[in-house]
Amino acid sequence: MDGGTKALSHLIKASTEELESLAASLQQSEQRYNSLFEQNPNLVYSVDVFGKITSVNPALKPLLGYRPDEVMGNYSLDFVAQSDFSKTKEKFNQALRGQAQSYDVHLIHKSGESVLFTITNIPIIENGEVVGAYGIGKNIMRQLRAEEKIAHLAYYDVLTELPNRLLFENLLEESLKAREEMLAVMFVDLDRFKLINDSLGHHRGDHILKLVTAKLKEAVQEDAVLARFGGDEFTMILSGMNTENDALCLAKKIIDELKEPILYNEVEYFMTVGIGISISPHDGASMDELMRNAYIALDRAKKQGANHIEFYTDEMNDQAFERLELESYLRRAIEKEELTLYYQPQVNLDEQKIYACEALIRWNHPKLGLVSPAEFIPLAEDTGLIEEIGIWVLNEACMQTKMWQDLGYEHLSISVNVSGRQFQSEQFVESVREALNKSQLSPHSLHLEVTESTTLVNTDYSISMLKQLRKMGIKVSIDDFGTGYSSLSYLKDFPLDILKIDQSFIRNLKENSADAAIVKAVITMCEGLNLSIVAEGIETEEQGEIVKRFGCNFAQGFFYSKPLNKEHFEKLLTSRKFPLAT
């Protein structure tokens, strides 16, 4: 064989091997495409330039009820809801012009039901010419229902279905803008309801609260806006008044309605209330003034005894002096070492061990005794003392956690609550950095808890602040989710790590309850947003098991342990026993 023949032989052999390699590669690509097409849980299809369906994957059957052969050759618009025709045609035409498109559209199920999908159209280009379009459709009905449930939390109380505080305040603002001649704001507080919760448990207490709500609705009818302000407190807006007597008559109707005992499990419960009333414009022209003065009147009514009604008067400012006295004591609390921290464990549900704890402040005053945080924290916020107190808490919590880590609990993290005023301070990030440097605690061991309302005061500033904290390695969590705005946008846009489901949704958690549906919806949303979830207020083994089944891996609550001082918490770390015997 001469040289030319040999060269030609080598060339033919190389070309053959190259063709075989190319064929194998094409076959592999086709297999991958078929796998992506056939095994995809989303709807995948193609249409020609006229919109006729040329291929569709098996997901069509479970998603829309049709077999592929039932739709082949039909126009894709035949399966689009009439209301979405024009939008779908426009998006398809844009795809034919070479532009990929994504949009939401209602497709018609074989049963006739309308199902919401997100469709992505991708042009099919052959030899530089668009010959059709691929479509990928994802069923988003589950996501939509979850969003609707969470959005409902923004304005309505879950237990009573009454407007919540946010909606009440919005309605009051609108009523004041209407400049009606006379308007009443009323606070209604149930007497000794805490005793019912303590003696019967929260589940029965909530059932009785529903029965009380039904009686309040019966008394109020359409005369006023009734809302649940929180706990056992209700608020009302009475507009279109002629005289103050209109508000008095409504208050008396409420008391009369509650005079009839509430029957639950064949036991009669007698409910009494205190009612505080402020009248616009005499007692204030703004929402804040009217609500503050109605609450002052309520406080006076509660002190007068059961079923007492009080209208706000200027003489009630005596309470302001008590507040000043409390403020004076509070200003010296740090100096006199009257503040202390308690720690409540947060538990990894898979491993059943403590991975973190929440630092909770307590104030033990020599004259006043143990002052509730609910009483002195709002005062500290109003007076600006919260920043000093917040810095003390941050430093104390970091120092103590580092001490525990040095004792062998290296993976323990600390969760610290941040007040609204503290978070909005320009010095906040620097104070966090100083606390970490002073204690030598790793930033990864510090979790900062902020509330929804705190971050929504100034969203641009809040996002910037959160980014700085996360850049340092600190984790940020949203506390008490579901009790405030419950805005989906901030969950998506804000740089967050953890969401804490409020204990009000855990308290009555049963497998198929309304609370379970809400908790499951929140967990579903968080999974899509890569947020860790902590369930607060776990009081029973059943509640812990339910949230774990739903996909929540972290929890805290009295089932595991009540808040403990540092000595007792250290013993709990050593014992590793749950639930903690009390």
C-alpha positions as CSV (number, residue, x, y, z in Angstrom):
1,M,0.0,0.0,0.0
2,D,1.5,3.3,-1.1
3,G,1.7,6.5,1.1
4,G,-1.4,8.1,-0.5
5,T,-3.5,5.0,0.1
6,K,-2.4,4.8,3.7
7,A,-3.2,8.4,4.4
8,L,-6.6,8.0,2.8
9,S,-7.2,4.9,5.0
10,H,-6.2,6.8,8.1
11,L,-8.5,9.7,7.1
12,I,-11.4,7.4,6.5
13,K,-10.8,5.6,9.9
14,A,-10.6,9.0,11.7
15,S,-13.7,10.2,10.0
16,T,-15.6,7.0,10.9
17,E,-14.5,7.2,14.6
18,E,-15.5,10.9,14.6
19,L,-18.9,10.1,13.1
20,E,-19.4,7.2,15.6
21,S,-18.5,9.6,18.5
22,L,-20.9,12.2,17.2
23,A,-23.7,9.7,16.8
24,A,-23.1,8.5,20.3
25,S,-23.1,12.0,21.6
26,L,-26.3,12.8,19.7
27,Q,-27.9,9.6,21.1
28,Q,-26.9,10.6,24.6
29,S,-28.3,14.1,24.1
30,E,-31.5,12.7,22.8
31,Q,-31.8,10.3,25.8
32,R,-31.2,13.2,28.2
33,Y,-33.8,15.3,26.4
34,N,-36.3,12.4,26.4
35,S,-35.6,11.9,30.2
36,L,-36.2,15.7,30.8
37,F,-39.3,15.6,28.7
38,E,-40.8,12.3,29.9
39,Q,-39.9,12.5,33.6
40,N,-40.6,16.2,34.2
41,P,-43.3,16.7,36.8
42,N,-44.2,20.0,35.2
43,L,-46.2,20.3,31.9
44,V,-43.8,20.3,28.9
45,Y,-45.2,20.7,25.4
46,S,-44.4,22.2,22.0
47,V,-46.5,24.0,19.4
48,D,-46.0,25.1,15.8
49,V,-46.2,28.6,14.6
50,F,-50.0,28.3,14.4
51,G,-50.3,27.3,18.0
52,K,-51.1,23.6,17.3
53,I,-49.8,21.2,19.9
54,T,-47.1,19.0,18.4
55,S,-45.8,17.2,21.5
56,V,-46.7,17.0,25.2
57,N,-45.3,15.0,28.1
58,P,-47.1,12.5,30.4
59,A,-47.4,15.1,33.2
60,L,-50.5,16.4,31.2
61,K,-52.7,13.6,32.7
62,P,-52.1,14.2,36.4
63,L,-52.0,18.0,35.9
64,L,-55.0,18.6,33.6
65,G,-56.7,15.2,33.3
66,Y,-56.1,14.7,29.5
67,R,-54.2,11.9,27.8
68,P,-51.5,13.3,25.4
69,D,-53.4,11.8,22.4
70,E,-56.5,13.8,23.4
71,V,-54.8,17.1,22.8
72,M,-52.3,16.4,20.0
73,G,-53.1,18.6,16.9
74,N,-55.5,20.8,18.9
75,Y,-54.8,24.5,19.3
76,S,-53.2,25.3,22.7
77,L,-55.7,28.2,23.1
78,D,-58.5,25.6,23.3
79,F,-57.3,24.8,26.8
80,V,-56.9,28.4,28.0
81,A,-59.6,30.2,30.0
82,Q,-61.5,32.8,28.0
83,S,-60.4,35.6,30.3
84,D,-56.7,34.9,29.5
85,F,-57.1,34.5,25.6
86,S,-55.7,37.9,24.6
87,K,-52.7,37.8,27.0
88,T,-51.8,34.3,26.0
89,K,-51.9,35.1,22.3
90,E,-49.7,38.2,22.9
91,K,-47.1,36.2,24.8
92,F,-47.1,33.5,22.2
93,N,-46.6,36.0,19.4
94,Q,-43.7,37.5,21.3
95,A,-42.1,34.0,21.6
96,L,-42.5,33.6,17.8
97,R,-40.5,36.8,17.5
98,G,-37.7,35.1,19.3
99,Q,-38.3,36.4,22.9
100,A,-38.8,33.9,25.7
101,Q,-41.9,34.8,27.8
102,S,-43.2,33.9,31.3
103,Y,-46.7,34.6,32.5
104,D,-49.5,33.3,34.7
105,V,-52.5,31.8,32.9
106,H,-55.6,29.8,33.8
107,L,-55.8,26.4,32.0
108,I,-59.0,24.4,31.8
109,H,-58.9,21.0,33.5
110,K,-60.7,18.1,31.8
111,S,-63.3,18.4,34.6
112,G,-64.0,22.0,33.7
113,E,-62.1,23.4,36.7
114,S,-59.8,26.4,36.1
115,V,-56.2,25.8,37.2
116,L,-53.6,28.5,37.5
117,F,-50.2,27.8,35.9
118,T,-47.0,29.8,35.3
119,I,-46.1,29.2,31.7
120,T,-42.7,29.8,30.1
121,N,-42.6,30.0,26.3
122,I,-39.3,29.4,24.6
123,P,-38.9,29.9,20.8
124,I,-37.9,26.8,18.7
125,I,-35.3,28.0,16.2
126,E,-34.2,25.9,13.3
127,N,-31.7,27.2,10.7
128,G,-32.2,30.7,12.1
129,E,-35.9,30.6,11.8
130,V,-38.6,30.3,14.5
131,V,-40.7,27.3,13.7
132,G,-42.7,27.0,17.0
133,A,-42.3,27.3,20.7
134,Y,-41.7,25.1,23.7
135,G,-43.9,25.6,26.7
136,I,-43.2,24.7,30.3
137,G,-46.1,24.9,32.7
138,K,-46.0,24.8,36.5
139,N,-49.2,24.4,38.6
140,I,-49.1,27.2,41.2
141,M,-52.5,26.7,42.8
142,R,-51.0,25.3,45.9
143,Q,-48.6,28.2,46.2
144,L,-51.5,30.6,45.5
145,R,-53.6,29.1,48.3
146,A,-50.7,29.3,50.7
147,E,-50.2,32.9,49.8
148,E,-53.9,33.6,50.3
149,K,-53.9,32.0,53.7
150,I,-50.9,34.0,54.8
151,A,-52.2,37.2,53.4
152,H,-55.4,36.7,55.4
153,L,-53.3,36.7,58.5
154,A,-52.4,40.3,57.8
155,Y,-55.9,41.6,58.6
156,Y,-57.9,39.0,60.5
157,D,-57.5,37.2,63.8
158,V,-57.2,33.5,63.3
159,L,-59.2,32.4,66.4
160,T,-62.2,34.7,66.2
161,E,-62.1,35.7,62.5
162,L,-62.6,39.3,63.7
163,P,-60.5,42.2,62.2
164,N,-57.1,42.3,63.9
165,R,-55.2,45.3,65.3
166,L,-53.7,46.3,62.0
167,L,-57.1,46.4,60.2
168,F,-58.7,48.1,63.2
169,E,-56.2,50.9,63.1
170,N,-56.6,51.3,59.3
171,L,-60.3,51.5,59.7
172,L,-60.0,54.0,62.5
173,E,-57.7,56.2,60.4
174,E,-60.2,56.1,57.6
175,S,-63.1,57.1,59.9
176,L,-61.1,60.0,61.3
177,K,-60.3,61.2,57.8
178,A,-64.0,61.2,57.0
179,R,-64.2,64.0,59.7
180,E,-67.4,62.8,61.3
181,E,-68.7,65.0,64.1
182,M,-68.5,62.4,66.8
183,L,-66.8,59.0,67.0
184,A,-66.0,56.7,69.9
185,V,-63.1,54.3,70.4
186,M,-63.9,51.6,72.9
187,F,-61.6,49.0,74.6
188,V,-63.3,45.9,76.1
189,D,-61.2,43.7,78.3
190,L,-62.4,40.4,79.8
191,D,-62.0,40.1,83.6
192,R,-59.9,37.3,85.1
193,F,-59.8,35.5,81.8
194,K,-56.2,34.4,82.6
195,L,-57.7,32.3,85.4
196,I,-59.7,30.4,82.8
197,N,-56.7,29.7,80.7
198,D,-54.6,28.7,83.7
199,S,-57.2,26.4,85.1
200,L,-58.7,24.9,82.0
201,G,-55.8,25.2,79.6
202,H,-55.4,27.3,76.5
203,H,-57.5,25.0,74.2
204,R,-60.6,25.2,76.3
205,G,-59.9,28.9,77.0
206,D,-59.8,29.6,73.3
207,H,-63.1,27.8,72.8
208,I,-64.7,29.9,75.5
209,L,-63.2,33.0,73.9
210,K,-65.0,32.1,70.7
211,L,-68.2,31.9,72.6
212,V,-67.6,35.3,74.1
213,T,-66.9,36.7,70.6
214,A,-70.2,35.4,69.4
215,K,-72.0,37.2,72.3
216,L,-70.0,40.4,71.5
217,K,-71.1,40.2,67.9
218,E,-74.7,39.7,68.9
219,A,-74.5,42.9,71.1
220,V,-72.7,45.0,68.6
221,Q,-74.6,43.9,65.4
222,E,-73.9,46.4,62.6
223,D,-73.7,49.4,65.0
224,A,-69.9,49.4,65.3
225,V,-66.7,47.8,64.0
226,L,-65.6,45.0,66.4
227,A,-62.0,43.8,66.4
228,R,-59.8,41.6,68.5
229,F,-56.9,43.7,69.7
230,G,-55.0,40.8,71.2
231,G,-55.3,38.3,74.0
232,D,-58.6,38.9,75.8
233,E,-58.9,42.5,74.6
234,F,-61.4,43.7,72.0
235,T,-61.8,47.2,70.4
236,M,-64.6,48.9,68.7
237,I,-65.2,52.0,66.5
238,L,-68.6,53.6,66.9
239,S,-69.2,56.2,64.3
240,G,-72.3,58.3,63.4
241,M,-72.9,59.2,67.0
242,N,-75.3,62.0,68.2
243,T,-74.3,62.1,71.8
244,E,-72.0,60.3,74.2
245,N,-75.0,58.3,75.4
246,D,-74.8,56.3,72.2
247,A,-71.5,54.8,73.3
248,L,-72.8,54.3,76.8
249,C,-75.8,52.4,75.5
250,L,-73.6,50.1,73.4
251,A,-71.3,49.4,76.3
252,K,-74.3,48.5,78.5
253,K,-75.7,46.2,75.7
254,I,-72.3,44.3,75.8
255,I,-72.5,43.9,79.6
256,D,-76.1,42.8,79.4
257,E,-75.3,40.2,76.7
258,L,-72.5,38.7,78.8
259,K,-74.7,38.5,81.9
260,E,-76.1,35.2,80.5
261,P,-73.6,32.5,81.5
262,I,-71.5,30.7,78.8
263,L,-72.2,27.0,78.9
264,Y,-69.2,24.8,78.0
265,N,-69.0,21.1,78.7
266,E,-72.1,21.4,80.9
267,V,-70.3,24.0,83.1
268,E,-71.5,27.6,83.3
269,Y,-68.9,30.4,83.1
270,F,-69.9,33.9,84.0
271,M,-68.0,36.6,82.2
272,T,-67.5,40.3,83.2
273,V,-65.7,43.0,81.4
274,G,-64.1,46.4,81.8
275,I,-64.9,49.0,79.1
276,G,-62.9,52.2,78.4
277,I,-64.2,54.9,76.0
278,S,-62.7,57.9,74.4
279,I,-64.7,60.3,72.2
280,S,-63.4,62.2,69.2
281,P,-62.8,65.1,68.9
282,H,-63.0,66.0,72.6
283,D,-60.5,63.3,73.8
284,G,-58.2,63.6,70.7
285,A,-58.3,64.0,67.0
286,S,-55.7,61.4,66.1
287,M,-55.7,57.6,66.2
288,D,-52.9,57.5,68.7
289,E,-54.6,59.9,71.1
290,L,-58.0,58.2,71.0
291,M,-56.5,54.7,71.5
292,R,-54.2,55.8,74.3
293,N,-57.0,57.6,76.1
294,A,-59.5,54.8,75.6
295,Y,-56.9,52.4,77.1
296,I,-56.3,54.8,80.0
297,A,-60.1,54.8,80.6
298,L,-60.1,51.0,80.4
299,D,-57.3,50.8,83.0
300,R,-59.4,52.9,85.4
301,A,-62.5,50.8,84.7
302,K,-60.6,47.6,85.5
303,K,-59.6,49.1,88.8
304,Q,-63.2,50.0,89.7
305,G,-64.3,46.4,89.5
306,A,-66.4,44.0,87.3
307,N,-68.6,45.4,84.5
308,H,-67.5,48.9,85.0
309,I,-67.6,51.5,82.2
310,E,-65.3,54.6,82.1
311,F,-65.2,57.5,79.8
312,Y,-61.8,59.2,79.5
313,T,-61.3,62.4,81.5
314,D,-58.3,64.7,81.9
315,E,-58.1,63.7,85.6
316,M,-56.9,60.2,84.6
317,N,-53.5,61.7,84.0
318,D,-52.6,60.5,87.5
319,Q,-51.3,57.4,85.8
320,A,-48.7,59.5,84.0
321,F,-47.1,60.1,87.4
322,E,-47.0,56.4,88.1
323,R,-45.3,56.0,84.7
324,L,-42.8,58.6,85.6
325,E,-42.0,56.8,88.8
326,L,-41.5,53.6,87.0
327,E,-39.2,55.3,84.4
328,S,-37.1,56.7,87.3
329,Y,-36.6,53.2,88.7
330,L,-35.9,51.8,85.3
331,R,-33.2,54.4,84.6
332,R,-31.2,53.0,87.5
333,A,-31.9,49.3,87.0
334,I,-28.7,48.6,85.1
335,E,-26.6,50.6,87.5
336,K,-28.1,48.7,90.4
337,E,-27.7,45.3,88.7
338,E,-31.5,44.7,88.9
339,L,-31.7,43.3,85.4
340,T,-30.9,39.7,84.7
341,L,-31.2,37.2,81.8
342,Y,-33.1,34.0,81.6
343,Y,-32.5,31.5,78.8
344,Q,-35.1,29.3,77.0
345,P,-33.7,26.4,75.0
346,Q,-34.3,26.0,71.2
347,V,-34.3,22.3,70.2
348,N,-33.3,20.5,67.1
349,L,-36.3,18.2,66.6
350,D,-34.4,15.6,64.6
351,E,-31.6,15.2,67.2
352,Q,-33.7,16.2,70.3
353,K,-30.9,18.4,71.6
354,I,-30.3,22.0,72.4
355,Y,-28.7,23.9,69.5
356,A,-29.4,27.4,70.7
357,C,-31.3,29.4,73.4
358,E,-33.2,32.7,73.5
359,A,-32.1,35.3,76.0
360,L,-35.1,36.9,77.9
361,I,-34.7,39.9,80.1
362,R,-36.2,40.1,83.7
363,W,-36.3,43.0,86.1
364,N,-36.4,42.4,89.8
365,H,-37.0,45.7,91.6
366,P,-36.5,45.8,95.4
367,K,-39.8,47.8,95.9
368,L,-42.0,46.7,93.0
369,G,-40.9,43.1,92.9
370,L,-40.7,41.2,89.6
371,V,-41.8,43.7,86.9
372,S,-43.3,42.2,83.8
373,P,-41.3,42.8,80.5
374,A,-44.7,43.6,79.0
375,E,-44.8,46.6,81.4
376,F,-41.3,48.0,81.3
377,I,-40.2,47.2,77.7
378,P,-42.8,49.5,76.1
379,L,-41.8,52.2,78.6
380,A,-38.1,51.7,77.7
381,E,-39.0,52.0,74.0
382,D,-40.9,55.2,74.6
383,T,-38.2,56.8,76.7
384,G,-35.2,55.7,74.7
385,L,-33.9,53.6,77.5
386,I,-34.3,50.5,75.3
387,E,-31.0,51.2,73.5
388,E,-29.0,51.1,76.7
389,I,-30.9,48.0,77.9
390,G,-30.6,46.4,74.5
391,I,-26.8,46.9,74.6
392,W,-26.6,45.4,78.1
393,V,-28.6,42.4,77.0
394,L,-26.5,41.9,73.9
395,N,-23.2,42.0,75.8
396,E,-24.4,39.8,78.7
397,A,-25.9,37.2,76.3
398,C,-22.7,37.0,74.2
399,M,-20.4,36.8,77.2
400,Q,-22.5,34.0,78.8
401,T,-22.7,32.0,75.6
402,K,-19.0,32.2,75.1
403,M,-18.5,30.9,78.6
404,W,-20.8,28.0,77.9
405,Q,-18.9,27.3,74.6
406,D,-15.6,27.3,76.6
407,L,-17.1,24.7,78.9
408,G,-17.6,22.3,76.0
409,Y,-20.8,23.4,74.3
410,E,-19.1,24.7,71.2
411,H,-22.1,24.5,68.9
412,L,-24.4,26.5,71.2
413,S,-25.9,29.7,69.7
414,I,-27.7,32.6,71.4
415,S,-30.8,34.3,70.1
416,V,-31.3,38.0,71.2
417,N,-34.4,40.1,70.7
418,V,-33.8,43.5,69.1
419,S,-36.3,46.3,69.8
420,G,-37.6,48.5,67.0
421,R,-35.9,51.6,68.3
422,Q,-32.6,49.7,68.9
423,F,-32.7,48.3,65.3
424,Q,-33.3,51.7,63.8
425,S,-30.4,53.2,65.7
426,E,-27.4,54.2,63.5
427,Q,-25.0,52.8,66.2
428,F,-26.7,49.4,66.2
429,V,-24.4,47.5,63.9
430,E,-21.3,48.9,65.7
431,S,-22.8,47.9,69.1
432,V,-23.2,44.3,67.8
433,R,-19.7,44.3,66.6
434,E,-18.4,45.5,69.9
435,A,-20.3,42.9,71.8
436,L,-18.8,40.1,69.7
437,N,-15.3,41.5,70.0
438,K,-15.6,41.9,73.7
439,S,-16.9,38.4,74.3
440,Q,-14.9,36.8,71.5
441,L,-18.1,35.0,70.4
442,S,-18.2,33.9,66.8
443,P,-20.7,35.9,64.7
444,H,-22.1,32.6,63.5
445,S,-23.2,31.9,67.1
446,L,-25.4,35.0,67.3
447,H,-29.0,35.1,66.1
448,L,-30.8,38.5,66.2
449,E,-34.6,38.4,66.4
450,V,-36.6,41.4,64.9
451,T,-40.3,41.8,64.4
452,E,-42.1,42.4,61.1
453,S,-43.2,45.9,62.1
454,T,-39.6,46.8,63.1
455,T,-38.2,46.0,59.6
456,L,-41.1,47.7,57.8
457,V,-40.6,51.1,59.4
458,N,-38.0,52.1,56.8
459,T,-37.6,49.2,54.4
460,D,-34.5,50.6,52.5
461,Y,-32.7,51.2,55.8
462,S,-33.8,47.8,57.2
463,I,-32.5,45.9,54.2
464,S,-29.2,47.7,54.3
465,M,-28.9,47.0,58.1
466,L,-29.8,43.3,57.6
467,K,-27.2,42.9,54.8
468,Q,-24.5,44.4,57.1
469,L,-25.4,42.0,59.9
470,R,-25.4,38.9,57.6
471,K,-22.1,40.0,56.0
472,M,-20.7,39.8,59.5
473,G,-21.9,36.2,59.7
474,I,-24.8,36.9,62.0
475,K,-28.2,35.1,61.4
476,V,-31.3,37.2,61.4
477,S,-34.8,35.9,62.3
478,I,-38.3,37.3,62.1
479,D,-40.1,36.9,65.4
480,D,-43.8,36.3,66.0
481,F,-44.7,35.7,62.4
482,G,-48.4,35.9,61.7
483,T,-49.3,38.5,64.4
484,G,-48.5,41.6,62.4
485,Y,-48.4,42.5,58.8
486,S,-47.4,39.0,57.6
487,S,-46.2,40.6,54.3
488,L,-45.1,38.1,51.7
489,S,-43.0,40.7,49.9
490,Y,-40.6,41.3,52.9
491,L,-40.1,37.5,53.2
492,K,-39.0,37.5,49.6
493,D,-37.0,40.8,49.5
494,F,-35.4,41.0,52.9
495,P,-32.2,39.2,53.7
496,L,-33.4,36.8,56.4
497,D,-32.4,33.4,57.7
498,I,-35.0,32.2,60.2
499,L,-38.7,32.7,60.6
500,K,-40.4,32.0,64.0
501,I,-44.0,30.8,63.9
502,D,-45.9,32.6,66.6
503,Q,-47.1,30.5,69.5
504,S,-50.7,31.6,69.0
505,F,-50.8,29.2,65.9
506,I,-49.1,26.4,67.9
507,R,-51.3,26.5,71.0
508,N,-54.3,24.7,69.5
509,L,-52.4,22.8,66.8
510,K,-54.2,19.6,65.7
511,E,-53.4,17.5,62.6
512,N,-56.4,18.8,60.6
513,S,-57.2,22.1,62.3
514,A,-57.2,25.6,60.8
515,D,-54.1,26.3,62.7
516,A,-52.4,23.3,61.1
517,A,-53.3,24.5,57.6
518,I,-51.8,27.9,58.4
519,V,-48.6,26.4,59.9
520,K,-48.2,24.1,57.0
521,A,-48.7,27.0,54.5
522,V,-46.1,29.0,56.3
523,I,-43.6,26.1,56.3
524,T,-44.3,25.5,52.6
525,M,-43.6,29.2,51.8
526,C,-40.4,29.1,53.9
527,E,-39.1,26.0,52.1
528,G,-39.3,27.9,48.8
529,L,-37.5,30.9,50.3
530,N,-34.7,28.8,52.0
531,L,-35.7,30.1,55.4
532,S,-35.2,28.0,58.5
533,I,-38.3,27.7,60.7
534,V,-38.6,27.7,64.5
535,A,-42.0,26.9,66.1
536,E,-42.6,28.8,69.3
537,G,-44.8,27.8,72.2
538,I,-44.6,24.0,71.9
539,E,-46.4,22.8,75.1
540,T,-47.1,19.1,74.2
541,E,-45.3,16.2,72.6
542,E,-48.0,16.1,70.0
543,Q,-47.4,19.7,68.9
544,G,-43.7,19.0,68.4
545,E,-44.4,15.8,66.4
546,I,-46.9,17.7,64.1
547,V,-44.6,20.6,63.3
548,K,-41.8,18.1,62.7
549,R,-44.0,16.1,60.2
550,F,-44.8,19.4,58.5
551,G,-41.1,20.0,57.9
552,C,-40.2,22.2,60.8
553,N,-36.9,21.1,62.4
554,F,-36.5,23.5,65.3
555,A,-38.8,24.4,68.2
556,Q,-38.9,26.0,71.6
557,G,-41.6,26.0,74.3
558,F,-42.6,24.9,77.8
559,F,-42.6,21.2,76.7
560,Y,-38.8,21.4,76.5
561,S,-38.2,23.9,79.2
562,K,-39.5,27.2,80.6
563,P,-37.0,30.1,80.6
564,L,-34.2,29.4,83.2
565,N,-31.6,31.4,84.9
566,K,-28.0,30.7,83.9
567,E,-27.4,28.2,86.6
568,H,-30.4,26.1,85.9
569,F,-29.9,26.4,82.1
570,E,-26.4,25.0,82.5
571,K,-27.8,22.0,84.4
572,L,-30.2,21.4,81.5
573,L,-27.3,21.5,79.1
574,T,-25.6,18.9,81.2
575,S,-28.6,16.6,81.6
576,R,-29.8,16.8,78.0
577,K,-33.2,15.5,79.1
578,F,-36.5,16.5,77.4
579,P,-39.0,17.5,78.4
580,L,-37.6,19.1,81.5
581,A,-39.4,18.1,84.7
582,T,-40.8,21.1,86.5
